[in-house]
């Protein structure tokens, strides 16, 4: 699991918040078999802090790329903190903060008061109370870290299931009963989703290759599906990539390969898992 931790430089003045980040990093570093901290191509982004433009931008950017996110509000959404922050900020800043919470895949809060405030305002259905081990003896740093890691795993899996469900819905909207071709098309659309995230897994391409080599499907029906979904050019560029790097021969390609600037960009977004 590749995790990106993000905290705005503006939070550097808070010793407690920086210690909290250091504690999370230490727990993650002791779980190298499960967690890889990264600044590029993460499976999930954990943003620490709210009422901060850079934190808002990080959540919005990840949301637009369809990357799941965790937001740790670090006490910033208690009733008194909201009242204080709103009195200092313009109305549109409060709107931005609400949107930041709403766009997050899940929210971590330190206390029950903050959890109830977010739920009362219906800002996010995925609110998780994980106490800060720096300010309470009710949880150890290791248990705190374990709960955060379990949440990462849960959110990544839920997000991926939702992506597959969205693809199935898109395919079912075609109104056809060609289940084998739909299954093959599903793999193309899932790769297109990874391309949108700029993080194509080489394993996913290998899975498509095996499908193309072993599954008997109707090429004309598959082509028609891809055209209706406006993914035929992406699929052709993917064939070019698979010919160059995965030894897929043209006899097993449902579409002719296409080499252009976007096919080179596609290649640049492929990463080993």
Rosetta blueprint (number, residue, H / E / L):
1 X L
2 X E
3 X E
4 X E
5 X E
6 X E
7 X E
8 X L
9 X H
10 X H
11 X H
12 X H
13 X H
14 X L
15 X H
16 X H
17 X H
18 X H
19 X H
20 X H
21 X H
22 X H
23 X H
24 X H
25 X H
26 X H
27 X H
28 X H
29 X H
30 X L
31 X L
32 X L
33 X L
34 X L
35 X L
36 X E
37 X E
38 X L
39 X L
40 X L
41 X L
42 X L
43 X L
44 X E
45 X E
46 X E
47 X E
48 X E
49 X L
50 X L
51 X L
52 X L
53 X H
54 X H
55 X H
56 X H
57 X H
58 X H
59 X H
60 X H
61 X H
62 X H
63 X H
64 X H
65 X L
66 X L
67 X L
68 X E
69 X E
70 X E
71 X E
72 X E
73 X L
74 X L
75 X L
76 X L
77 X L
78 X L
79 X H
80 X H
81 X H
82 X H
83 X H
84 X H
85 X H
86 X H
87 X H
88 X H
89 X L
90 X L
91 X H
92 X H
93 X H
94 X H
95 X H
96 X H
97 X H
98 X H
99 X H
100 X H
101 X H
102 X H
103 X H
104 X L
105 X L
106 X E
107 X E
108 X E
109 X E
110 X L
111 X L
112 X H
113 X H
114 X H
115 X H
116 X H
117 X H
118 X H
119 X H
120 X H
121 X L
122 X L
123 X L
124 X L
125 X L
126 X L
127 X E
128 X E
129 X E
130 X L
131 X L
132 X L
133 X L
134 X L
135 X L
136 X L
137 X L
138 X L
139 X L
140 X L
141 X H
142 X H
143 X H
144 X H
145 X H
146 X H
147 X H
148 X H
149 X H
150 X H
151 X H
152 X H
153 X H
154 X H
155 X H
156 X H
157 X H
158 X H
159 X H
160 X H
161 X H
162 X H
163 X H
164 X H
165 X H
166 X H
167 X H
168 X H
169 X H
170 X H
171 X H
172 X H
173 X L
174 X L
175 X L
176 X L
177 X L
178 X L
179 X H
180 X H
181 X H
182 X H
183 X H
184 X H
185 X H
186 X H
187 X H
188 X H
189 X H
190 X H
191 X H
192 X H
193 X H
194 X H
195 X H
196 X H
197 X L
198 X L
199 X L
200 X E
201 X E
202 X H
203 X H
204 X H
205 X H
206 X H
207 X H
208 X H
209 X H
210 X H
211 X H
212 X H
213 X H
214 X H
215 X L
216 X L
217 X L
218 X L
219 X H
220 X H
221 X H
222 X H
223 X H
224 X H
225 X H
226 X H
227 X H
228 X H
229 X L
230 X L
231 X L
232 X H
233 X H
234 X H
235 X H
236 X H
237 X H
238 X H
239 X H
240 X H
241 X H
242 X H
243 X H
244 X H
245 X H
246 X L
247 X L
248 X L
249 X L
250 X H
251 X H
252 X H
253 X L
254 X L
255 X L
256 X L
257 X L
258 X L
259 X L
260 X L
261 X H
262 X H
263 X H
264 X H
265 X H
266 X H
267 X H
268 X H
269 X L
270 X E
271 X E
272 X L
273 X L
